[in-house]
């Protein structure tokens, strides 16, 4: 019979294998990026089987974080092992290594290039926050250990990530770390006194009152537990809870057990879980829009509901103000809410921002922009063609110095409309000077601001095309204030044909962008994807824009 290896030798061999696998993975990630590398390729590079890789690293992301260079320990253990009376923020401040344990710039570049890794990094800190809360609960007397843990680890996570991203931008590692350490020290200096006071404060209780138990998440009568609360208690992201419930992506067994324990503790009853696990459907569709006060978007939402309501679906609407950071947060929120499909009015979001929802297996329809992404359908009006037709119409009316008022950056539908405007002028042999394109906000005030700037040019325009009707109404406001006749002194034209376009004076000439029809088409496509077409190639549906003549041009 073969002799068994001594335990110490076995453990040493396992550690060597684990390190060899992680090193091989890092080399591949550096060459090709994290998302492009498969576990089978890592196994081949490390000369082991894929099963061996999974035995050591149940999640692919762990292959990368095995090389984590900045943190010198686990926050919970640091707090437990600090000297008697030692202050928690001071102890946690020592977690950042003054000299990174590895190639910080390489680690930062790989991390920066993958939304998957950034999401996993957030999960790791959430798990550390959960463990730190348990450690703090041993000495808080029930005074909200989770709040303390969040306030302590929030600055640490932000500094940790900022150091990585700075190093990825070729900031010298020593400089990035030194700046991060100073920032963390400043944050903890502000936090320190309040933190310690809160940590050691004991609330007086009447002599007859029962002992105050350690605070536990609980569900109030009539309150339905949320997926976010489950995620907080389990120390994972809301996305991981969603994956655990719907089975769309594999979840490590230990993580799955934590999630299920949290579900049980918060009061998710088996019948609720059974429905979700059986159908993997929430009967909700997410709609992310930039401005709910713009009448175009309520009309679009109504078109969605025309189709979704009879099919048994509800909508969740999120407003973003066209800010990329908020758009990305809205996507995370929709994943957390386990929407079955997502309609997204694109302004500044880039292709990589949609990867989490695609990887979660949620059908996505973009409302604007260009079709550049597998797994995402596109439904939109003919933004470029419509703007070109509007410009040709103004040229045909005899206007020769035509300006364009669009958003703060020409992305999404605005970029298409600017392109159509420039193309029509070029076809007519006229230059579209940069001074005639005014970037402002997609609002009535923004339209007024943009037209005001244009009218102050040495050679002001004789016609203004606006990226939407709300902006065009702002342009009419300015014309009236300045005593300009519309359209004799200044022609004004919009885009969308909202109800107000026919109510203002003079009536607004515009391009009809059928919002309700676009909403209906979007809902039909999402339902098709949900029924049986999830793996079919991405599609693009262009809804023609139509010229509506009124008095303003």
N, C-alpha and C positions, 0 to 999 in steps of 0.2 A: 504493500500500500504506500502511496506517496506520502511523504511527511508534510505536515502542515507548517507553514511559515509562522514564526513567532509573531504575536500581535503587533509589537513595535515595528517589525520589518514590514508587515502587511500595511500598516498605516503609512509608513514612509513611502512604500511603493505607490499607494493610492494618491498620496500628495504629489509625488513626482508625475504620475499620469495626469492628474488634474492640472498641474502647472503646464505640462507639455501641450495639453489640449488648448488651454487658455492662450498660451503663447502663439500657437499656430493660428488660432482664431484672430488674434490681434494683428498678425501679419497680413492676413487676408482682408480684414476690415480696413487696414491702412491703405491697401492697394486698390480696393474696389468699393469701399463704403459698407457700412453695417448691413443695410437692407438688401444689398445685392448678393450677399454670401449665404449659402445654405448650410445646414448642419452636416449634410453628407459631404460637402466640400471640406468642412473643418475636420471631419473624421478622416478623410483621405489625407489631408495635409499632416495630421498628427499620427497617421498610421495606426488608427484604432477603428473600431466599428462605430456606427452611428449610435447603437445601443449603449456603448461605453460612454459616449459623449452625453447622452441623456441621463445616464446613471449619475454622472458627476454634476451635470448642469441641466436640470429639468426645463429651464427656460433659456432660450437662445441669448437673451439679454444678459444673463449671468456670465456668459463667456467674456463679455466686454467689461462688466463691472468687477470682475476678478482682478483687474489691473487698476482699480480706483486709486489715484495717487495722492489725494488731498487729506482724507480723513484718517486720523490716527487711532480710532477706536469707536466703540459703540456708545452713544450718548447715555443710555440707561446704565451701562456698567460704569461709565465715568462718574455719573452721579452717585451710584451706590458706593463706589470705592473712594470718594473724596474724603479728605480728613474730617474729623468731627467739627461741626460748625462751619465747614467750608461753604462758600457761596456757590450756588448752582451756576449762574452765568460765568463766573470765573473758571469753574471747572470745564464747562462746555467750550469756552473760548480757547482752551488748549487742544481742542480736537483738530484744528487746522494745522497741518504740517508746515513749518517754516520752509522746509526743503522738500518738494514733492518726491514721492517714491516712484519715479518713473518718468517717462517722456510726457510732460504735461501738455505741450503743444500738440503732439500727435493725438493724445487722448481727447483734447478739446476739439480738434478738427473732426474726428470721427463722431463725437457726441453732437456737435453742431449740425452735422449733415443728416441726422436721423431723428425724426419726430418720435419714432418708436422708442429710441433710447431716452429721449427727454421725458416721455411719458413714464417709462420704467423708473427713471431717476426720481420722479415725483412719487411713485409708488414706494420706492425704498425709503424715502424720507417720511412718508405716511406711516410705514411700518415702524420706523424708528420712533416716530412721535407716539405711536400706540405703546411701544415698550417703555418709553420714557414716562408716559402718563402712569403706567403701572408702578414704576419705581418711585415716582413722586407721591403716589397714593399712599405709600407706606408712611409718609411723614406729614401729609397735609391735613389730617383730621377731617377729610371729606370735602375740602374746599376746592372743588373743581380742578382736579389734576389734569384733565385734558386741555383746559384753557391754558394752564401753566406750560404744558408741553408744547402746545402750538405757538405760544408767544416766545418760547425759548428757541425752537427749531426753525421758525419762520425766517429770522435773519440769517441763520446758519445756511439754510438751503439757498437763499438768494445770493449770499456771498460766494458759496461754493460754485454755483452755476456761473456767476459773473466772472470768476477767475478762469474757469474753463473757456468761456467764450472770448475773453480777452486774450488768453494764450493762443486760441485758434486764429486770432487776428494778428498773430506775430508780435504781440506785446511780450517782451522778455519775461519768462516765467517768474524770476525773482521779483521783478517789479509788480507783476499781476498779483502774486501772493502777498507781497508786503502791503499793497493797497487794500486787498481784501481783508487782511488781518486788522488793519487800522479801522476799516469800516465796521467790522464785527465788534471790535473793542468799543467803538463809539456807540453802537447799538446796545451792547450789553451794559455799558456805563449808564445809559438812560434807563434801561430796563431793570438794572440790578437792585436798587433800593426798593422799588415797588414790588418786584418779584419776591424778594426775601420777606418783606413785610406780609405779603399775601400768603407766602408759603407757611409761615410760622404762626399766623393769626388763628386764634381759637375762638369760635363764636360761643358766648355764654348761653347756657340753657337752663331753664327752670329745674329745680331739684327733682321734680316729679316727672320730667320729660324723659322719654326713652332715649337711649344713645342714638346719635345721628349715624346712620350707616354710611359707608363709603358710597359716594355718588355713582349711580349706575344709569346708563341711558334707559329711559322707560318711555312707554307710549301712553299719552293721556287718553282719557275716555273720548272716543269719537275721532281720535287722531290716527291717520293712516301712516304707518312707518314709511319713510322715504328711502330710496336707494342710496342717497348721500349719507344718511345716518348709518345705514348698514356699512357703507364703505369706511366711515370714520371709526366705527367700533372695531372693524376687522383690520384696520390699518392698511387698507389698499385703496386704489382709485375706484371711482364709480364705474369706470369702464370695465375693470376687473370683475366687479360684482355682476355687471351685465353679462360678461362672458360666462361667468359661473352659472347664471340662471338660464341663459339661452343656448349655451353649448356651441356658439358660433366659432369660438377659438379655444384651444386647450388651455387649461389653468392647472398650475402645479397642485399636487394633492394636498400639501400642507396649507396652501393659500385657500384652496376650495373648502377645507375643513374650517378654517377661520371664518370664512364668509358664511358658511352654513350655521356655525355657532352664533354669529352675530345676528343672523336672520331669526334664529330661534329666540335669542335673548330679547330682541326688539319686538317680538310678537307677530312676525310673519307666520300666518297659520298654514299648515300643509295644503289646504285646499287652494289658497292663493298661489303657492309655489307650483302646485300640480298643474294648474292651468297654464302658467307661464312656461313651464318645462315641456308641456305637451304640445302647445301651439307655437311657442317662440314668437308670439304676437302680442302687442299691447293695444292694437287697434287705434294707434295714433300716428299722425304724420306731422313732422316738424316743418315749419316755414320760417326761414331766417330772412329778414328784410332790413334795408338800411334806414327807412324813415316811415313809421306808421302814420305820421301826420300828412304825408303826401297821398292825395286821394287815389293815385294809381294803385298803391299796394293793398288797401282795403278791397278795391275792385278785383284785384288778382286773387286775394284770399277768398272772396265770394265765389269766384270761378272754381277754385279748388274744392270748396265745400259743396258746390253744385253736384260734383261727381263723387266726392268722398262720403258725403252724408248718407246718400242712399246705399252706399257700399258698407256702411257701418263703421266709418272711421271719423275720429275727431282730429282737430288741429291743435298744435302748440305753436304759438307765434312768439318769436324773439326779435326785438328791435336792436340794431347795432350802431346806428348813426354813421354807417359806412366806415367804421374804424376797424382796421385789421385785427388788433388785439381783442376787441370785443367780438368780432366775427369768429375768431378761433375759440374764444371762451363759449360762445353760443353753440358751436359744434360739439364741444365737450359736454355741454349741458344736454344737448339732444341725445347724445350717446347714453349719458347717465339716465335719461328718462326712458330709454329703451324704445325710442320711436321706431316704427316699422319702415319708414321712408323719410327722405329729407328733400325739401325744395329750398334752393339757396339762391337768393338774389345777389349776384356777385358784384362787389366793388373792388376791394383791395386784396381779397384772399387769393393766395397762390395755390398751385396744384398740390404742393406738399401739405398744405393745411387740411386738405380733405382726406389725406391718407388714413387717419384713425377711423373715420366713418366708413371708408371703403373696406378697410381690414376687418371692421366689425360686421361686414356682410350686409350693410344697410344700403338699399338703393338710393342713389342721389341724382337729382335733376338740377342742373345749374340754369338760372334764368338770366342769361347774358354771358358775354365773353366769348372765347373761342373753344372749340372742342379739341382738347389737347390731352385728355386723360382717360385711360382705360377704366371702366367701371362707373363712368359718369355720363349721363345723357344731358343733352342741351336742348332747351326750348326757349325761343326768344323771338322778338320782332326783328324785322330786317333793319337793324340799326344803321348800318353803313349805307344801304340802299335808300332808306328813308331820308337820311340826312342829305344824301346826294340829290334826291328828288326835290327836297325843300330848297336846297341851294340853287338848283336849276330853275325852280319856280321864281325865286327872287331875281335871278338874272333875267329871266323872261319878262319880269315886270319892269325892267329897266334899271334896277339897282346895280351899282358897280363896286361900291366899297362895303362889302358884306363882312360883318364880324361874327364871331362865335363865342358864346358864353357857356362854359362847361365847368365840371367839378374841379376839386383841388389838385387832382392828378388824373391824367387821361388813362384810366384803367376801366375794364369792364365795358358796359354799354357806352359810356362816354367816349372811350377810345375809338369804338366803331363809328360813332357819330362824327367825331372830329375827322376821322379818316375819310368818311363819305363827303363831308364838306370840302376838304382839301382836294379830293379827287375831282369833284365837280368844277371847282375853280380852275384846276389844272387843265381839265378838258376844254374849258372856255378860253384858255390861254392867259389866265390871270393868276398872279402870285397870291398865295395865302400868307401874308406877312405875319410873323410871330406876334407882333404888337396887336393884331386884330383878334387874337385868341386870348380870352380872359378866363383865368382859372379862379374859381371862387367856390362857394358852398351850394349844394343842391337844395336851395330853399328860396323863399321869396326875398328875404333879406340878402341872400347871396347873389341872386339875379340883379337886384338893385345895385349892389356894390360893384358887380362886374360891369354893368352898363355905365355907371357913373365914371369908372376909370376909362372906358372906351370913349365916352363923350368928351373927356378932357384931353384927348390926343390932339396934336397939331392938325391932323386931318381926321376928324371923327368919321365914323361909319354912317352910311345912309340907310343901312338895314342891319338888324341883329337877329341871328338865329340862336335860340336857347336850347340847352340840352333837355329841359323838360318844361312843362307848362307853368309850374309853380314859379320857376325862375323868370319865365316870360312875363308873368303877372307883375313880378318885382320890377321888370324893365318898363312896363306900362306905368307903374307908379312914378318912376323917375321922369319919364317923358311928361307926365301931367304936371309934376312939380316944377319942371323947367319951362313949361309953356310950349312944348314941342307938339306939333300936330302929327298924329299917327293915322295913316301911313305917309302923309305928304313930306314931313320933315324927317321922320324916322320910322321905318317899317319894323315891326316886331313879329317874330314867328316862334312858336313853341314846338313841343314834341310830347305826345301822349294822348291828347284830346280828353282830358278829364272833364267832369261835368261843369266845373267853373269856367272852362275855356269859352263856353257859349253864353256865360252870364256877365262877364266883365264888359266894360265899354271902353274902347270899341271891342267887338267880338274878336277873339284870338284866332288867327289863322295858324294851323298846326298840322302835324302828322299824326293821324289816329294810330295809336299803339294799343291794340285791343286787349286790355289787361284781363278782362274776364275770360276771353277766349284762350289767352295764354295760360291762365290758371286751370281752365278745364283740360287743356291739352297736357299740362304737367301732371294733373291728377290721373288722367288716363294712362300716361306712361308709367307712373309709379305703380298703379294697380297691375299693369301688365308685368312689370318686374316682380311684384310680390306673388303673382299667380304662378308663373312657370318660366319666366324669361330672364332670370337673374344672371345667367352665364352668357347671354347673347352679346354680340358686339355693341359698343356704344352707338347711339343714334343722335342725329341733330334734326330738329324741326324748326323751320323758320316761318314765322307768321308775318305776312306782308304788312307793311305800314301803308296808310292811305292818306292822301292829301285832303284836308278839310279847309275850304276857302271861307274866310270871314272878312271882317273889315280891317284888321290890323296890318295886313300886307296884301 
